[in-house]
Amino acid sequence: MNRAANIRTAMEEARAYTLQLLADVDETDFRCQAHTDFSPLGWHLGHIGVTEAFWILQQCQNEPPLSVTYERFFTPTDNPKPNRIYLPARAEILAYLDAVRERVFAFLNVADLAAKHPLLENGNIFNMLLQHEEQHTETMLLIKRLLAAGRRQGFSPCPAKAGEGWSESFAAAGAWSGMTFVPAGPFLMGSNDMATTLDNERPQHEVFVKSFVIDRAPVTNAEFVRFIDAGGYHNSGLWSGAGWRWREEHAVEHPLYWRWDAGQWLEIGVQGIAALRMKSPVMCVSWYEADAYARFVGKRLPTEVEWEKAASLGVVEGSGEVWEWTASWFAPYPGFVAYPYEGYSTPYFDGQHRVLRGGSWATRRHVRRTTFRNWYHPWVREIFAGFRCAQDA
C-alpha cells in the first residue's frame, strides 16, 4: 500500500473505534459534563470533526468552513467548557463528521504527499489528525469512567445510566520486579521525524545522563497499599509543600477510584465494583501522590530523559499500561519550533505541568512511542496515570 492508502486505513480504523466508544452512550451521557476539567463526550466528537475540517479543507484546500457555527462551538479557544453541554443533536454531529471525512478522503486521493509543503509532505498533517483523534478517544474513555464511577458511589452528575462496553486490562507483575542499572553516557532524546511525531518531541538532541537505577515495572497496587497502611497520606514529611496543601484541602486518603469496605480494598470501574487487583499497576493517582510514595520508599520519580533512555534501551517493562509521572516540568526542547500552530504545546510550557510518559491501556497505537510527551497539572488524577521510581546510582 502507498502512503495515502496507509493513512486512509489508519484514519478509518480510528473513526470506527471512536464511534464504537459512543455506541452504548445514551443521550444524557452524550452531553453531560462529568467533571469541570473535561468536556462532554459529544463535544469531543464534534471537535474531532471540526479540527479535521480546519486543517485539511480550510488550510490545505482554502475552502470556507462547512459550518461557521460548528467551527466556533467545537473550537476550545472560542467556547469555554461550561457552555459545551449545549450540543447539537448527535445525528447532526455524525452527519457533519461524515461530510467532512468524505471531502478529506477526496483530497487525500489527489494530494501530493511528496511535495515540499509544510502540512502535506510525508502526510504530516494527516498523521497529526490521526493522533489527535486517538488522543481524544482516550479522554472519552476516562470520561465514561467518571460518569460510571460517580453513579456507583452514589453521586450522579447527570441522571442517566452509564454505558458499558469497555474494560481495563493489565499485565500482572512478575519477572520484571526490582530495579535495573542504566549506565551514564550521552543519549539522543526526542525525534526528528516530522511525519509521525508532534512538535514537543522535536528536535532530537543529545543529553548526557548520569548513571541511575530505575524500577523495571510501574508501582503496583499492592505496593501502594503498604504506603497507605503505613500512614503515608497523613505524614506531611513525605509530601511536597504544594502536595500536602492539596491533600489536606481535598481530604485525599487513597487513589481516586479505591474504596475500603468490609476489610478489603475495592476499585470502582465502568463494569462494576470489584476487589482491587493487587498485581496491577496503581492507577489514577496524582503527581503529588506519586512523589510522596517515592519519598516513602527512599526513592524519587525519574526525570523524563531517564525514563526515555531506559525505555529506549528496553531494560524496563510495563510502559503502556499506565501513563507514568516523571519529575520533569513540561518545557520545550532546545530549538523547539511550534507546529502546525502555537496552541498545541506552547501554552503549556508554563512551569505548571508535569510530564507523563509511556501511554496507558487506553492509548491507541499511533500515540504509543518512547518519545511521546503527555502533560498535566500535578493534582490531576482522573487520567490513567501511575508511576515508577528511580534512584541515583
Salt bridges, closest charged atoms under 4 A:
GLU12 OE2 - ARG8 NE 3.10
GLU13 OE1 - ARG365 NH2 3.07
ASP24 OD1 - LYS144 NZ 2.88
GLU27 OE2 - ARG90 NE 2.96
ASP29 OD1 - ARG151 NH2 2.85
ASP37 OD2 - HIS35 ND1 3.98
GLU52 OE1 - ARG15 NH2 3.35
GLU52 OE2 - ARG101 NE 2.87
GLU121 OE2 - LYS116 NZ 3.04
GLU133 OE2 - ARG15 NE 2.89
GLU133 OE1 - ARG101 NH2 3.74
GLU134 OE2 - HIS366 ND1 2.84
GLU164 OE2 - ARG152 NH2 2.89
GLU168 OE2 - ARG145 NH1 2.62
GLU201 OE2 - ARG369 NH2 2.67
ASP215 OD1 - LYS299 NZ 3.17
GLU248 OE2 - ARG247 NH2 3.98
GLU253 OE1 - HIS234 NE2 2.71
GLU253 OE2 - ARG247 NH1 3.93
GLU267 OE2 - ARG145 NH2 3.52
GLU267 OE1 - ARG277 NH2 3.95
GLU289 OE2 - ARG381 NH1 3.15
ASP291 OD2 - ARG295 NE 3.09
GLU304 OE1 - ARG357 NH2 2.83
GLU304 OE2 - ARG373 NH2 2.77
GLU306 OE1 - ARG300 NH1 2.89
GLU308 OE1 - ARG357 NH2 2.86
GLU324 OE1 - ARG388 NE 2.62
ASP350 OD1 - HIS353 ND1 2.83
GLU382 OE2 - HIS35 NE2 3.20
ASP392 OD1 - ARG300 NH2 2.90
